[in-house]
Amino acid sequence: MTDFSNLHPDLKKALEGVAGFVKALCGTAPTQEELAVALNRYFVKKEICDTLVANRGEAEKKDGE
């Protein structure tokens, strides 16, 4: 399993981007607890998985060229 004791700078930046997006749309930034709840929803997990699989497939296509 992935070790999350230290967040990669890109992951931190992505979470900050999500918080900024929510703030822009809703007027207030989400708390870390609110982000955790949202990220644990099945739809969000499925979307993340689908995106990773698609990106990995594109990377494999480029490697095969």
C-alpha positions in Angstrom: 0.0 0.0 0.0 1.1 3.6 -0.6 2.9 5.4 2.2 1.1 8.7 2.9 3.2 9.7 5.9 4.8 12.4 3.7 2.8 13.8 0.8 4.5 14.3 -2.5 4.6 18.0 -3.5 2.4 17.3 -6.6 -0.3 15.6 -4.4 -0.2 18.6 -2.0 -0.6 21.0 -4.9 -3.5 18.9 -6.3 -5.3 19.0 -3.0 -4.7 22.7 -2.7 -6.1 23.1 -6.3 -9.2 21.2 -5.3 -9.7 23.4 -2.3 -9.3 26.5 -4.4 -11.8 25.2 -6.9 -14.4 24.5 -4.2 -13.8 27.9 -2.7 -14.3 29.6 -6.1 -17.6 27.7 -6.6 -18.9 27.7 -3.1 -17.5 30.8 -1.5 -15.6 28.9 1.2 -12.7 26.4 1.1 -13.4 22.9 2.3 -11.9 21.7 5.5 -9.5 18.7 5.4 -12.3 16.6 6.9 -14.7 17.7 4.2 -12.1 16.8 1.5 -11.6 13.4 3.1 -15.3 12.6 3.0 -15.6 13.7 -0.6 -12.5 11.7 -1.6 -14.0 8.6 0.0 -17.1 8.6 -2.1 -17.3 5.7 -4.5 -17.9 7.9 -7.5 -14.7 9.9 -6.8 -12.7 6.8 -6.2 -14.0 5.3 -9.5 -13.2 8.5 -11.4 -9.7 8.6 -10.0 -9.1 4.9 -10.9 -10.5 5.4 -14.4 -8.2 8.4 -15.0 -5.2 6.5 -13.8 -5.9 3.5 -16.0 -6.4 5.8 -19.0 -3.2 7.7 -18.3 -1.3 4.5 -17.8 -2.6 3.2 -21.1 -1.6 6.4 -22.9 1.9 6.1 -21.4 2.2 2.5 -22.6 1.2 3.5 -26.1 3.9 6.2 -26.2 6.5 3.7 -24.9 5.5 1.3 -27.7 6.1 3.9 -30.4 
